[in-house]
């Protein structure tokens, strides 16, 4: 069988929009949760992965340093798999 690829057209790739009862509800993405970790100076569990301050700092540092097209791709990675995004961020931030 052939696997179909569906490309979603959205203004913001990082925001997941769910429709519930005719109302549009915007759920938080992982980047905003990581910003909360840095703001509160605490570790937090995102999905099944515990994110500490150093990992959050690396992800945000890399996110701010990237160009907009690369930033969208990086944010997609972080939103889909926080562990893979943190490994990439650690390699780029702390060479």
C-alpha positions in Angstrom: 0.0 0.0 0.0 1.1 3.5 -0.7 1.2 6.0 2.2 -0.4 9.3 1.6 1.2 12.5 2.8 -1.1 15.3 3.8 0.2 18.8 4.1 -1.8 21.1 6.4 -2.0 24.7 5.4 -1.9 26.8 8.6 -0.7 30.3 9.4 1.2 29.0 12.4 2.7 25.5 12.3 3.3 25.5 16.0 -0.3 26.0 17.2 -2.6 23.0 17.3 -6.2 24.1 16.8 -9.0 21.8 18.0 -12.6 22.5 17.3 -14.9 21.7 20.2 -18.6 22.6 20.2 -18.2 25.1 17.4 -15.5 27.0 19.4 -11.9 27.1 18.3 -9.6 26.2 21.2 -5.9 26.8 20.9 -3.8 24.3 22.9 -0.3 25.2 24.2 2.7 24.2 22.3 5.9 22.9 23.8 7.8 26.1 23.2 5.5 28.1 25.4 5.7 25.3 28.1 9.5 25.5 27.9 9.3 29.3 28.3 7.3 28.7 31.5 10.0 26.4 32.8 12.6 29.2 32.3 10.3 31.8 33.8 9.5 29.8 36.9 13.0 28.3 37.2 11.7 24.8 37.7 11.7 21.5 35.9 8.4 20.2 34.4 7.2 17.1 32.8 6.2 17.5 29.1 4.5 14.3 27.9 6.7 11.5 29.2 9.9 13.6 29.3 11.1 15.6 32.3 12.6 18.9 31.1 15.1 20.7 33.4 16.3 24.3 33.2 19.5 23.5 31.3 17.6 21.6 28.6 15.0 24.3 28.4 17.7 27.0 28.1 19.4 25.1 25.2 16.1 24.7 23.3 15.2 28.4 23.7 18.7 29.5 22.8 18.7 27.5 19.6 15.1 28.6 18.8 16.1 32.2 19.0 19.2 31.8 16.9 17.6 30.1 13.9 16.2 31.7 10.7 12.4 31.7 10.4 12.2 28.7 8.0 14.6 26.7 10.1 12.8 27.8 13.3 9.5 26.4 12.0 11.1 23.1 11.2 12.8 23.0 14.7 9.6 23.9 16.4 7.8 21.1 14.6 10.4 18.6 15.9 10.1 20.0 19.4 6.3 19.8 19.3 6.3 16.3 18.0 9.1 14.7 20.0 10.6 16.8 22.8 13.4 14.3 23.5 14.7 14.5 19.9 14.4 18.3 19.9 16.4 18.5 23.2 19.2 16.3 21.7 19.4 18.5 18.7 19.4 21.7 20.9 22.1 20.3 23.2 24.4 19.5 20.2 23.9 22.9 18.7 24.0 25.1 21.8 26.9 23.5 23.7 29.5 22.6 21.0 
